Amino acid sequence: MNISLPQSLKDFVDRQVASRACRTSSEYVRALIRRDRDRQHLRGLLLDGAASPPAGEADTSWFAELRERAPTR
């Protein structure tokens, strides 16, 4: 895949590569794509949760049960 950018965006990408842990512009673009994919996935989960019926009240006992089920370090 080849991506054409105007010079102003190419300069921006080059500055981002120089100031971040990315070694190449391809790494930078891959990181942006992964971040967008993750953001879309999270958005989908949030929308699914918002559309689902209430599961119950998150009271003190609910949190206590959650702590019991959580693995310890």
Biopython code that builds the backbone (N, CA, C, O; Angstrom):
import numpy as np
from Bio.PDB.StructureBuilder import StructureBuilder

atoms = [
    (1, "MET", "N", (0.848, -1.165, 0.000)),
    (1, "MET", "CA", (0.000, 0.000, 0.000)),
    (1, "MET", "C", (0.896, 1.231, 0.000)),
    (1, "MET", "O", (1.863, 1.312, 0.758)),
    (2, "ASN", "N", (0.572, 2.155, -0.833)),
    (2, "ASN", "CA", (1.274, 3.430, -0.862)),
    (2, "ASN", "C", (0.287, 4.528, -0.497)),
    (2, "ASN", "O", (-0.870, 4.504, -0.916)),
    (3, "ILE", "N", (0.751, 5.475, 0.276)),
    (3, "ILE", "CA", (-0.087, 6.598, 0.680)),
    (3, "ILE", "C", (0.592, 7.878, 0.235)),
    (3, "ILE", "O", (1.763, 8.114, 0.532)),
    (4, "SER", "N", (-0.150, 8.693, -0.475)),
    (4, "SER", "CA", (0.374, 9.987, -0.917)),
    (4, "SER", "C", (-0.101, 11.058, 0.042)),
    (4, "SER", "O", (-1.283, 11.129, 0.378)),
    (5, "LEU", "N", (0.819, 11.882, 0.476)),
    (5, "LEU", "CA", (0.492, 12.965, 1.403)),
    (5, "LEU", "C", (0.985, 14.280, 0.828)),
    (5, "LEU", "O", (2.014, 14.321, 0.154)),
    (6, "PRO", "N", (0.253, 15.358, 1.094)),
    (6, "PRO", "CA", (0.804, 16.666, 0.730)),
    (6, "PRO", "C", (2.018, 16.946, 1.605)),
    (6, "PRO", "O", (2.175, 16.355, 2.674)),
    (7, "GLN", "N", (2.857, 17.832, 1.154)),
    (7, "GLN", "CA", (4.121, 18.095, 1.852)),
    (7, "GLN", "C", (3.913, 18.488, 3.310)),
    (7, "GLN", "O", (4.705, 18.104, 4.171)),
    (8, "SER", "N", (2.868, 19.241, 3.595)),
    (8, "SER", "CA", (2.644, 19.675, 4.982)),
    (8, "SER", "C", (2.384, 18.471, 5.893)),
    (8, "SER", "O", (2.877, 18.438, 7.020)),
    (9, "LEU", "N", (1.613, 17.477, 5.419)),
    (9, "LEU", "CA", (1.378, 16.291, 6.235)),
    (9, "LEU", "C", (2.616, 15.409, 6.308)),
    (9, "LEU", "O", (2.886, 14.808, 7.348)),
    (10, "LYS", "N", (3.369, 15.324, 5.218)),
    (10, "LYS", "CA", (4.613, 14.551, 5.245)),
    (10, "LYS", "C", (5.568, 15.144, 6.270)),
    (10, "LYS", "O", (6.197, 14.410, 7.033)),
    (11, "ASP", "N", (5.679, 16.458, 6.292)),
    (11, "ASP", "CA", (6.538, 17.120, 7.283)),
    (11, "ASP", "C", (6.064, 16.828, 8.699)),
    (11, "ASP", "O", (6.876, 16.599, 9.595)),
    (12, "PHE", "N", (4.747, 16.835, 8.902)),
    (12, "PHE", "CA", (4.192, 16.531, 10.217)),
    (12, "PHE", "C", (4.561, 15.110, 10.630)),
    (12, "PHE", "O", (5.017, 14.893, 11.753)),
    (13, "VAL", "N", (4.370, 14.150, 9.745)),
    (13, "VAL", "CA", (4.700, 12.751, 10.045)),
    (13, "VAL", "C", (6.181, 12.626, 10.350)),
    (13, "VAL", "O", (6.558, 11.940, 11.300)),
    (14, "ASP", "N", (7.022, 13.271, 9.567)),
    (14, "ASP", "CA", (8.467, 13.205, 9.807)),
    (14, "ASP", "C", (8.821, 13.759, 11.188)),
    (14, "ASP", "O", (9.674, 13.202, 11.879)),
    (15, "ARG", "N", (8.171, 14.851, 11.591)),
    (15, "ARG", "CA", (8.422, 15.410, 12.927)),
    (15, "ARG", "C", (7.951, 14.443, 14.006)),
    (15, "ARG", "O", (8.619, 14.287, 15.028)),
    (16, "GLN", "N", (6.813, 13.793, 13.794)),
    (16, "GLN", "CA", (6.301, 12.839, 14.770)),
    (16, "GLN", "C", (7.241, 11.641, 14.902)),
    (16, "GLN", "O", (7.496, 11.168, 16.010)),
    (17, "VAL", "N", (7.746, 11.161, 13.789)),
    (17, "VAL", "CA", (8.675, 10.027, 13.817)),
    (17, "VAL", "C", (9.935, 10.417, 14.574)),
    (17, "VAL", "O", (10.449, 9.630, 15.369)),
    (18, "ALA", "N", (10.434, 11.614, 14.338)),
    (18, "ALA", "CA", (11.659, 12.060, 14.993)),
    (18, "ALA", "C", (11.475, 12.236, 16.500)),
    (18, "ALA", "O", (12.422, 12.056, 17.265)),
    (19, "SER", "N", (10.254, 12.587, 16.932)),
    (19, "SER", "CA", (10.048, 12.881, 18.349)),
    (19, "SER", "C", (9.443, 11.709, 19.131)),
    (19, "SER", "O", (9.238, 11.819, 20.339)),
    (20, "ARG", "N", (9.158, 10.602, 18.465)),
    (20, "ARG", "CA", (8.541, 9.456, 19.135)),
    (20, "ARG", "C", (9.453, 8.239, 19.029)),
    (20, "ARG", "O", (10.575, 8.318, 18.528)),
    (21, "ALA", "N", (8.941, 7.121, 19.511)),
    (21, "ALA", "CA", (9.714, 5.886, 19.498)),
    (21, "ALA", "C", (9.650, 5.177, 18.149)),
    (21, "ALA", "O", (10.247, 4.111, 17.993)),
    (22, "CYS", "N", (8.950, 5.733, 17.184)),
    (22, "CYS", "CA", (8.851, 5.109, 15.865)),
    (22, "CYS", "C", (10.148, 5.336, 15.089)),
    (22, "CYS", "O", (10.748, 6.410, 15.134)),
    (23, "ARG", "N", (10.554, 4.293, 14.384)),
    (23, "ARG", "CA", (11.767, 4.431, 13.584)),
    (23, "ARG", "C", (11.480, 4.886, 12.160)),
    (23, "ARG", "O", (12.343, 5.465, 11.500)),
    (24, "THR", "N", (10.257, 4.620, 11.687)),
    (24, "THR", "CA", (9.901, 4.969, 10.313)),
    (24, "THR", "C", (8.491, 5.533, 10.265)),
    (24, "THR", "O", (7.708, 5.389, 11.204)),
    (25, "SER", "N", (8.193, 6.173, 9.153)),
    (25, "SER", "CA", (6.841, 6.692, 8.972)),
    (25, "SER", "C", (5.843, 5.537, 8.882)),
    (25, "SER", "O", (4.692, 5.691, 9.290)),
    (26, "SER", "N", (6.257, 4.397, 8.361)),
    (26, "SER", "CA", (5.363, 3.229, 8.299)),
    (26, "SER", "C", (4.986, 2.759, 9.701)),
    (26, "SER", "O", (3.830, 2.417, 9.949)),
    (27, "GLU", "N", (5.946, 2.739, 10.611)),
    (27, "GLU", "CA", (5.642, 2.360, 11.995)),
    (27, "GLU", "C", (4.657, 3.337, 12.619)),
    (27, "GLU", "O", (3.745, 2.932, 13.340)),
    (28, "TYR", "N", (4.839, 4.605, 12.344)),
    (28, "TYR", "CA", (3.956, 5.639, 12.877)),
    (28, "TYR", "C", (2.532, 5.435, 12.361)),
    (28, "TYR", "O", (1.578, 5.485, 13.138)),
    (29, "VAL", "N", (2.385, 5.206, 11.065)),
    (29, "VAL", "CA", (1.060, 5.001, 10.472)),
    (29, "VAL", "C", (0.432, 3.717, 11.017)),
    (29, "VAL", "O", (-0.763, 3.698, 11.313)),
    (30, "ARG", "N", (1.210, 2.652, 11.153)),
    (30, "ARG", "CA", (0.674, 1.404, 11.722)),
    (30, "ARG", "C", (0.166, 1.639, 13.141)),
    (30, "ARG", "O", (-0.889, 1.128, 13.517)),
    (31, "ALA", "N", (0.914, 2.410, 13.928)),
    (31, "ALA", "CA", (0.485, 2.704, 15.302)),
    (31, "ALA", "C", (-0.818, 3.493, 15.305)),
    (31, "ALA", "O", (-1.690, 3.242, 16.137)),
    (32, "LEU", "N", (-0.959, 4.434, 14.391)),
    (32, "LEU", "CA", (-2.204, 5.206, 14.303)),
    (32, "LEU", "C", (-3.373, 4.311, 13.916)),
    (32, "LEU", "O", (-4.467, 4.445, 14.465)),
    (33, "ILE", "N", (-3.150, 3.405, 12.980)),
    (33, "ILE", "CA", (-4.211, 2.500, 12.546)),
    (33, "ILE", "C", (-4.617, 1.574, 13.687)),
    (33, "ILE", "O", (-5.807, 1.346, 13.903)),
    (34, "ARG", "N", (-3.645, 1.039, 14.419)),
    (34, "ARG", "CA", (-3.960, 0.173, 15.571)),
    (34, "ARG", "C", (-4.751, 0.936, 16.621)),
    (34, "ARG", "O", (-5.715, 0.414, 17.180)),
    (35, "ARG", "N", (-4.346, 2.169, 16.888)),
    (35, "ARG", "CA", (-5.035, 2.984, 17.889)),
    (35, "ARG", "C", (-6.483, 3.238, 17.453)),
    (35, "ARG", "O", (-7.397, 3.178, 18.275)),
    (36, "ASP", "N", (-6.688, 3.518, 16.178)),
    (36, "ASP", "CA", (-8.038, 3.750, 15.680)),
    (36, "ASP", "C", (-8.872, 2.474, 15.752)),
    (36, "ASP", "O", (-10.048, 2.523, 16.116)),
    (37, "ARG", "N", (-8.270, 1.324, 15.406)),
    (37, "ARG", "CA", (-8.971, 0.035, 15.501)),
    (37, "ARG", "C", (-9.387, -0.226, 16.944)),
    (37, "ARG", "O", (-10.522, -0.627, 17.201)),
    (38, "ASP", "N", (-8.475, 0.001, 17.885)),
    (38, "ASP", "CA", (-8.772, -0.218, 19.304)),
    (38, "ASP", "C", (-9.864, 0.734, 19.789)),
    (38, "ASP", "O", (-10.734, 0.347, 20.570)),
    (39, "ARG", "N", (-9.812, 1.975, 19.322)),
    (39, "ARG", "CA", (-10.820, 2.963, 19.702)),
    (39, "ARG", "C", (-12.194, 2.540, 19.191)),
    (39, "ARG", "O", (-13.185, 2.637, 19.914)),
    (40, "GLN", "N", (-12.252, 2.073, 17.953)),
    (40, "GLN", "CA", (-13.526, 1.629, 17.390)),
    (40, "GLN", "C", (-14.063, 0.402, 18.138)),
    (40, "GLN", "O", (-15.266, 0.287, 18.368)),
    (41, "HIS", "N", (-13.168, -0.506, 18.512)),
    (41, "HIS", "CA", (-13.576, -1.686, 19.262)),
    (41, "HIS", "C", (-14.157, -1.276, 20.622)),
    (41, "HIS", "O", (-15.217, -1.756, 21.022)),
    (42, "LEU", "N", (-13.458, -0.395, 21.318)),
    (42, "LEU", "CA", (-13.931, 0.090, 22.614)),
    (42, "LEU", "C", (-15.267, 0.803, 22.470)),
    (42, "LEU", "O", (-16.159, 0.620, 23.298)),
    (43, "ARG", "N", (-15.413, 1.612, 21.432)),
    (43, "ARG", "CA", (-16.678, 2.315, 21.195)),
    (43, "ARG", "C", (-17.810, 1.305, 21.006)),
    (43, "ARG", "O", (-18.903, 1.485, 21.542)),
    (44, "GLY", "N", (-17.545, 0.251, 20.248)),
    (44, "GLY", "CA", (-18.550, -0.784, 20.046)),
    (44, "GLY", "C", (-18.945, -1.453, 21.353)),
    (44, "GLY", "O", (-20.127, -1.696, 21.594)),
    (45, "LEU", "N", (-17.960, -1.755, 22.200)),
    (45, "LEU", "CA", (-18.251, -2.356, 23.496)),
    (45, "LEU", "C", (-19.096, -1.426, 24.363)),
    (45, "LEU", "O", (-20.036, -1.863, 25.026)),
    (46, "LEU", "N", (-18.750, -0.150, 24.350)),
    (46, "LEU", "CA", (-19.507, 0.819, 25.142)),
    (46, "LEU", "C", (-20.942, 0.952, 24.638)),
    (46, "LEU", "O", (-21.878, 1.029, 25.434)),
    (47, "LEU", "N", (-21.113, 0.980, 23.312)),
    (47, "LEU", "CA", (-22.460, 1.071, 22.758)),
    (47, "LEU", "C", (-23.266, -0.185, 23.058)),
    (47, "LEU", "O", (-24.454, -0.101, 23.368)),
    (48, "ASP", "N", (-22.627, -1.351, 22.968)),
    (48, "ASP", "CA", (-23.308, -2.602, 23.320)),
    (48, "ASP", "C", (-23.742, -2.577, 24.781)),
    (48, "ASP", "O", (-24.861, -2.974, 25.110)),
    (49, "GLY", "N", (-22.862, -2.113, 25.650)),
    (49, "GLY", "CA", (-23.190, -2.031, 27.068)),
    (49, "GLY", "C", (-24.316, -1.051, 27.336)),
    (49, "GLY", "O", (-25.194, -1.312, 28.159)),
    (50, "ALA", "N", (-24.291, 0.072, 26.643)),
    (50, "ALA", "CA", (-25.341, 1.074, 26.843)),
    (50, "ALA", "C", (-26.695, 0.566, 26.356)),
    (50, "ALA", "O", (-27.736, 0.947, 26.892)),
    (51, "ALA", "N", (-26.678, -0.292, 25.340)),
    (51, "ALA", "CA", (-27.931, -0.813, 24.782)),
    (51, "ALA", "C", (-28.446, -2.031, 25.544)),
    (51, "ALA", "O", (-29.586, -2.448, 25.337)),
    (52, "SER", "N", (-27.632, -2.603, 26.414)),
    (52, "SER", "CA", (-28.053, -3.809, 27.132)),
    (52, "SER", "C", (-28.893, -3.434, 28.344)),
    (52, "SER", "O", (-28.797, -2.318, 28.855)),
    (53, "PRO", "N", (-29.715, -4.367, 28.801)),
    (53, "PRO", "CA", (-30.529, -4.076, 29.982)),
    (53, "PRO", "C", (-29.648, -3.978, 31.229)),
    (53, "PRO", "O", (-28.561, -4.554, 31.269)),
    (54, "PRO", "N", (-30.106, -3.264, 32.223)),
    (54, "PRO", "CA", (-29.323, -3.148, 33.458)),
    (54, "PRO", "C", (-29.084, -4.530, 34.074)),
    (54, "PRO", "O", (-29.979, -5.376, 34.094)),
    (55, "ALA", "N", (-27.891, -4.740, 34.565)),
    (55, "ALA", "CA", (-27.525, -6.030, 35.144)),
    (55, "ALA", "C", (-27.806, -6.069, 36.644)),
    (55, "ALA", "O", (-27.759, -7.137, 37.254)),
    (56, "GLY", "N", (-28.084, -4.966, 37.218)),
    (56, "GLY", "CA", (-28.326, -4.897, 38.649)),
    (56, "GLY", "C", (-27.578, -3.723, 39.242)),
    (56, "GLY", "O", (-26.823, -3.032, 38.558)),
    (57, "GLU", "N", (-27.797, -3.514, 40.505)),
    (57, "GLU", "CA", (-27.179, -2.382, 41.180)),
    (57, "GLU", "C", (-25.749, -2.724, 41.583)),
    (57, "GLU", "O", (-25.482, -3.803, 42.112)),
    (58, "ALA", "N", (-24.846, -1.804, 41.330)),
    (58, "ALA", "CA", (-23.449, -1.986, 41.725)),
    (58, "ALA", "C", (-23.279, -1.388, 43.120)),
    (58, "ALA", "O", (-22.803, -0.265, 43.287)),
    (59, "ASP", "N", (-23.682, -2.173, 44.108)),
    (59, "ASP", "CA", (-23.594, -1.720, 45.487)),
    (59, "ASP", "C", (-22.360, -2.333, 46.159)),
    (59, "ASP", "O", (-21.527, -2.950, 45.496)),
    (60, "THR", "N", (-22.255, -2.160, 47.444)),
    (60, "THR", "CA", (-21.096, -2.639, 48.196)),
    (60, "THR", "C", (-20.909, -4.140, 48.071)),
    (60, "THR", "O", (-19.781, -4.615, 47.935)),
    (61, "SER", "N", (-22.003, -4.896, 48.116)),
    (61, "SER", "CA", (-21.885, -6.353, 48.009)),
    (61, "SER", "C", (-21.430, -6.777, 46.612)),
    (61, "SER", "O", (-20.698, -7.755, 46.463)),
    (62, "TRP", "N", (-21.866, -6.040, 45.595)),
    (62, "TRP", "CA", (-21.446, -6.357, 44.226)),
    (62, "TRP", "C", (-19.928, -6.200, 44.102)),
    (62, "TRP", "O", (-19.258, -7.057, 43.527)),
    (63, "PHE", "N", (-19.394, -5.111, 44.639)),
    (63, "PHE", "CA", (-17.948, -4.881, 44.572)),
    (63, "PHE", "C", (-17.190, -5.910, 45.414)),
    (63, "PHE", "O", (-16.104, -6.341, 45.025)),
    (64, "ALA", "N", (-17.740, -6.303, 46.547)),
    (64, "ALA", "CA", (-17.091, -7.328, 47.380)),
    (64, "ALA", "C", (-17.006, -8.648, 46.622)),
    (64, "ALA", "O", (-15.974, -9.318, 46.654)),
    (65, "GLU", "N", (-18.084, -9.023, 45.941)),
    (65, "GLU", "CA", (-18.066, -10.261, 45.149)),
    (65, "GLU", "C", (-17.070, -10.158, 44.003)),
    (65, "GLU", "O", (-16.382, -11.129, 43.686)),
    (66, "LEU", "N", (-16.991, -9.011, 43.393)),
    (66, "LEU", "CA", (-16.034, -8.796, 42.308)),
    (66, "LEU", "C", (-14.603, -8.938, 42.807)),
    (66, "LEU", "O", (-13.763, -9.528, 42.127)),
    (67, "ARG", "N", (-14.322, -8.399, 43.992)),
    (67, "ARG", "CA", (-12.979, -8.528, 44.569)),
    (67, "ARG", "C", (-12.635, -9.983, 44.858)),
    (67, "ARG", "O", (-11.492, -10.399, 44.672)),
    (68, "GLU", "N", (-13.610, -10.754, 45.309)),
    (68, "GLU", "CA", (-13.373, -12.181, 45.600)),
    (68, "GLU", "C", (-13.037, -12.965, 44.339)),
    (68, "GLU", "O", (-12.222, -13.887, 44.370)),
    (69, "ARG", "N", (-13.673, -12.590, 43.223)),
    (69, "ARG", "CA", (-13.434, -13.311, 41.966)),
    (69, "ARG", "C", (-12.161, -12.867, 41.250)),
    (69, "ARG", "O", (-11.628, -13.597, 40.414)),
    (70, "ALA", "N", (-11.675, -11.671, 41.579)),
    (70, "ALA", "CA", (-10.503, -11.141, 40.893)),
    (70, "ALA", "C", (-9.250, -11.907, 41.318)),
    (70, "ALA", "O", (-9.078, -12.212, 42.499)),
    (71, "PRO", "N", (-8.376, -12.218, 40.360)),
    (71, "PRO", "CA", (-7.122, -12.906, 40.732)),
    (71, "PRO", "C", (-6.232, -11.988, 41.547)),
    (71, "PRO", "O", (-6.214, -10.774, 41.344)),
    (72, "THR", "N", (-5.503, -12.577, 42.462)),
    (72, "THR", "CA", (-4.564, -11.803, 43.277)),
    (72, "THR", "C", (-3.180, -11.876, 42.654)),
    (72, "THR", "O", (-2.857, -12.815, 41.926)),
    (73, "ARG", "N", (-2.389, -10.894, 42.946)),
    (73, "ARG", "CA", (-1.045, -10.841, 42.354)),
    (73, "ARG", "C", (-0.067, -11.598, 43.185)),
    (73, "ARG", "O", (1.114, -11.664, 42.842)),
]
sb = StructureBuilder()
sb.init_structure("model")
sb.init_model(0)
sb.init_chain("A")
sb.init_seg("    ")
for serial, (resi, resn, name, xyz) in enumerate(atoms, 1):
    if name == "N":
        sb.init_residue(resn, " ", resi, " ")
    sb.init_atom(name, np.array(xyz, "f"), 0.0, 1.0, " ", f" {name:<3s}", serial, name[0])
structure = sb.get_structure()
